[in-house]
Amino acid sequence: MKLYLGLDSSTQSLTAIVLEVNGTDARVVFDASLSFDEAFPQYGTDHGVLPSASAAHDGADVRDGGEAFSSPTMWADALEAMLTRVSASGLDINRIAAISGSAQQHGSVYLNGDAERMLSHLDPAQPLASQIPAILSRRVAPIWLDSSTSSECAEITAAVGGAAILAQRTGSRAFERFTGPQIRKFATLDPTGYAATARIHLVSSYLASLLVGADAPVDPGDASGANLMDLATGHWWDAAVDATAPRLADRLPAILPSWSVAGTLSLYWQARVGLPPARVIAWSGDNPCSLIGVGLVREGRVAVSLGTSDTIFGLMKEPRVDPSGTGHVFAAPTGEYMGLTCFSNGSLARERVQDAYGFTWTDFSRALEITPAGNQGRVMIPWFEPEITPAVAEPRVHRYRLSPDDAAANVRAVVEAQQMSIAAHAQWMSVTIDTIHATGGAAANKEILQVMADVFGAEVYRSTVSNSAALGAALRAWHGDTLAEGTPLPWSTIVAIAEPNVASRISPNAARHAVYRELLPIYEACEAHALGRGPDPTAALERFASRA
Ligand code: XUL
């Protein structure tokens, strides 16, 4: 029975999952995580991010606020620690046939001209991390939490002919955290550092390069988080590459399909931790890997993650693009596409309402139970924090026909607003959603999931997968290995392990779904009004409240 290793280098931690595969059955036989802050205090990270003082590195690269960096050396340290753990796990590691990985998207790692040669000659007598500084042309890596590149976004957008063209070609308008604007900022503010850079990797392709001891490709899934790839062709898009930085094309890795074999686990790892010469399948971003890890390999199934922020994502057969410019289209590891839209007022907004009334989660659920669907036309627009979707810089909570004193109605209002907002802002995907896999902390709340089912008119299942990105990486390793062996398995077989438990199913109620179908356009009118783009919707809400 073969083993497949999936790694997930996220913002705060490195996770490894090992699958044991028997024919078409897979089971998890190893699952471990290490937190960067706890395991590597010497880097001084806070939730995986370097403190700004230490990020005030080489002098040239510091500008006002919004910057977020992490350490490529720390990620390498974590990789070695985790592979050592896998090796010492008691598993028969010689059965590891393939390894793949997932990484936080958008982050970039800058390697110098010696890197490729040095990666192929790593010294197994020395820890990996001690050999990393010599291959870097930039000590730190900007990551997705960085919001400091607004001017670069504007410059790139103008140079390619506008936001609509950039979104149409690359899947997203320019976003501060995306790799292209980050590269432009480095090239502009530190031209010497940029000149010394021979290769710019994404976090995913950097870590894959460390495994194979060579320059690994990036996959289309992660490359589509760069504002640099032509989504339709899966190649770097010359216009965006040229608009971003001088001679950037020479510095970007090759883009190869997600299932490509990037190489073999290098002699360094074989000698240092005793792992076998397993195939290394191209790494991808955490969102494309999660798509697989949650089992979303057909259009119509989406995941809604109720975490710190709320996110909806799902497979799309065609690369449709969000005309409002808030959603993203990434390439999917299946060779298709995925849509993703993120909302920042997730758990935080739910908790703010809970705290305002001194409610426990039981009280919160009870409030949902005793209030009717549609909340009698009482609506909240819950922008407690700046919102990503729709873009709202100045946070403010808006209430329509809703008294702040009515605790139960406010609980229902926040939950209904979140679900209607997710539904409204997922319409651009043009996917008929029949099944939702709910993940994240708040998915434990059955009453919230009932509102979700009723708003979407879809079956909702609580996903039991705890680290969907690492599981997705392990499943991609399995899939890539079967292809390389000439015995490919269909994706539906590969993701069977992620199938949620039927017992967790929550079905929509037809009458309540009809209420939300009527309310949704009025909710959108409330949002437009709150954004200052539409008339006061109170009269429409009065009519809604007095119906039947
Ligand atoms: C997606 C995004 C995050 C990162 C970090 O666009 O910025 O989900 O991938 O996990």
Boltz pocket constraint, residues with backbone or C-beta under 6 A from the ligand:
constraints:
  - pocket:
      binder: B
      contacts: [[A, 10], [A, 11], [A, 103], [A, 104], [A, 105], [A, 106], [A, 144], [A, 177], [A, 225], [A, 285], [A, 286], [A, 287], [A, 328]]
      max_distance: 6.0
